[in-house]
Amino acid sequence: MLVLGGRSEIGIEVARRLVAEGARRVVLAARRSGELADETAALREAGATEVHAVEFDADDLSTHRELLREVAREHGPLEVVVLAFGVLGDQRRAETDAEHAVAIVHTDYVAQISVLTHLTTLLREQGSGTMVVFSSVAGARVRRANYVYGSAKAGLDGFASGLADALAGERDIRLLLVRPGFVIGRMTEGMSPAPFSSTPAQVAAATVAALRKGRGEVWVPGILRPVFALLRHAPRALWRRMPR
């Protein structure tokens, strides 16, 4: 399996669980790939026989195609690819700093689209493979409190949903779309948890369970699905006062 975003708490938790279920070869892709000793050790402890680290800059779109193909050449066909990279950014700064706003959207939407497009081509050539994409409830209906990040996730959610539909007739190529709520972890350190929060371990457990069941999407926790089915219809005057 390949984890794009090799420092991601969720990505490592997903990998650790898949290793416990039998995966033996893991490639971690991240910036400063030489500094992934802790992540490598965690996966080896879980049972991985091979853990490799490769350099990956999500924002450098020109490198995506060759990176994916190089990993496949060096380590064999890509069976599971987890797109675990992303940034939260600073909403307040992004409201006046256009460069920062664009940087958030570039990493959380544009870079993901680039990876997914190259990856889909590669998996079709292989004839099989599974992609795991992390959207967010922030994209289910964009809130004033984090509309820059939320808009990127909304775009990613739409793209991934459409791609999943395009792959519907290809039995051996799958896309799992994961929609977590607020995740208590490094990315949200110092922020007050939102209702129905989860941890990286809980998100990973739900993700692996969904993979095992062959599902196409999963909300974490599951109660968020009916909650947002209702919140999508909340009056706009009320919605704009919703917290993060």
C-alpha positions, -999 to +999 in steps of 0.1 A: +000+000+000+010+036-006+003+064+019+005+098+003+010+120+033+033+097+053+031+118+085-007+119+086-020+105+119-050+091+101-029+077+072-006+059+096-035+045+116-051+032+084-018+016+073-013+000+108-047-016+107-042-029+072-008-043+081-025-061+111-049-076+086-022-089+063-006-061+043+032-065+044+047-039+021+040-002+028+054+029+011+052+063+029+054+094+008+060+128+023+082+158+024+115+152+043+110+115+038+142+108+057+125+119+089+098+092+090+116+069+115+087+069+140+061+061+114+082+034+099+088+018+134+051+019+141+043-001+110+071-026+115+059-031+150+024-038+136+039-065+113+050-049+081+080-067+066+089-038+043+084+000+049+099+024+024+099+062+025+099+083-007+100+120-012+066+136-021+057+172-025+019+173-030+020+209-043+045+200-071+020+187-096+046+180-122+061+152-100+028+132-093+027+110-124+063+098-121+062+093-084+032+069-087+048+050-115+082+048-098+066+034-066+048+008-088+080-001-106+101-004-075+076-021-052+049-038-073+013-030-082-005-005-060-032-023-042-044+004-018-035+041-021-044+064+007-045+102+000-038+114+035-022+148+027-038+182+033-037+214+053-062+232+075-048+266+069-057+298+088-092+309+079-088+344+093-056+350+074-071+335+042-100+360+043-075+389+035-045+370+021-053+357-013-021+339-016-027+319+015-063+311+005-051+298-029-024+277-012-050+260+009-072+252-021-041+241-041-031+215-016-066+203-005-082+203-039-060+209-069-032+186-058-057+159-049-073+161-083-039+158-100-030+127-079-064+110-084-063+115-122-028+101-126-036+073-101-068+063-119-049+060-152-023+038-135-048+016-117-067+011-150-034-001-166-028-024-137-064-037-138-071-033-101-065-011-070-083+009-044-081+046-036-090+061-003-100+098-003-106+119+027-132+145+023-148+162+053-182+172+067-168+207+062-175+202+026-210+188+030-223+223+034-197+251+036-197+271+068-187+307+072-163+298+100-140+278+077-152+285+042-118+284+025-110+249+037-146+238+034-148+249-002-118+229-011-132+198+006-166+204-012-148+204-045-128+173-036-160+156-025-177+163-058-147+152-078-143+120-059-180+112-061-180+117-098-148+096-102-164+068-082-194+069-106-171+068-136-154+037-121-187+020-113-184-004-142-148-014-134-152-041-107-116-043-096-109-006-093-126+011-063-127+045-046-137+049-009-147+084+001-144+091+038-162+121+054-150+126+089-162+153+113-139+172+135-108+151+142-089+156+174-053+155+164-022+175+155-039+194+128-066+207+152-044+211+182-055+240+204-090+241+189-122+233+208-136+200+196-169+202+177-199+179+184-195+143+172-157+146+172-135+116+166-098+106+168-075+095+141-078+060+154-116+061+152-115+075+116-090+048+106-111+020+122-142+032+103-122+035+071-107+000+072-141-015+082-156+002+051-128-011+029-135-046+042-172-043+034-166-029+000-184+003+007-181+034-015-184+060+012-184+063+050-192+091+075-172+092+107-190+090+131-220+075+113-245+098+130-231+127+109-249+114+078-284+119+091-274+151+109-261+167+078-291+155+058-311+178+080-285+206+083-283+210+046-318+225+048-311+248+078-321+284+071-291+304+058-294+330+086-290+303+111-263+284+091-239+314+088-237+314+126-227+278+129-192+272+145-164+253+128 
